């Protein structure tokens, strides 16, 4: 474990030290690459005014280029890293946490912000941005910011925002893009392609394969060879550019529908697991066709869902209008302002005394 990084005390012109933000990301719940991309966008936005240190565990993606990192492969080492770095704020996107661990972290860190935490540990954090949210009648704690407003779109999507509103009629060969994320644990790409092979109408099909796809790609390639206008595309590729070229998208139900909604493209959603199945965003009222668990979807249901928006222009326009009306993707400013607020008004000091209470500015 490398803990040689010292807690820098840079003194700016105004005489105040530069504060430190620690960021911890881990691959969890099949969320793919989005948490890492979101952390990089936030880090770049705050880089000039704070010291950023990434704490990387066994399941963490590498820190973005240009940022310091510390290795901490266990909970004990993670706590040791926090004790050494002494951050003013911890930003964490590591799946569902437990309260005992977060309570220990709270003894070391003045302010703790979590993303998408469905565990008890979120109740011990100071603020939780729940971009992914479930349908529930339970009361949500006051320090949870629930909903799509905190979604931060990848900068590469800026050029394609609301592109669905600018597209004309579909051409003679509609384009379907299939994308089940970084891992595609249930191999829904294969399942979808197998069903789509039965379509007799002209359709261009592009299946995107993530960098951690663990299944046999040669099987997919053989299937693609047996169908005209069908391609299996492996990394590297520009997801935003490929999505923007689609007339309809078939994807998982985690963060991908948020990215699709930024562009405004008809979209069929399959949940990869029970966690994704419980998420509330990718539903009909937001412009999506949700078919439930991918491993249970029937061929007829999938093919009908894909073809309906392609054959019926009013349905397609309705889906695009519902997605683009959400106005999502601009959550970075609100998230970064919340971080700045907690840096200025931490909930605790190093001796454990309570700090200033959270105001209504975040809700």
Helices and strands as residue ranges (DSSP letters): E 20-25, H 34-46, E 51-56, E 68-71, H 75-85, E 89-93, H 99-106, E 112-115, G 120-124, E 127-130, E 144-146, G 148-150, G 155-160, H 163-166, E 174-179, H 188-196, E 203-209, H 217-225, E 230-234, H 239-244, E 248-251, H 256-263, E 267-271, H 274-277, G 284-286, E 288-293, G 294-296, H 299-311, H 313-324, H 332-344, G 360-362
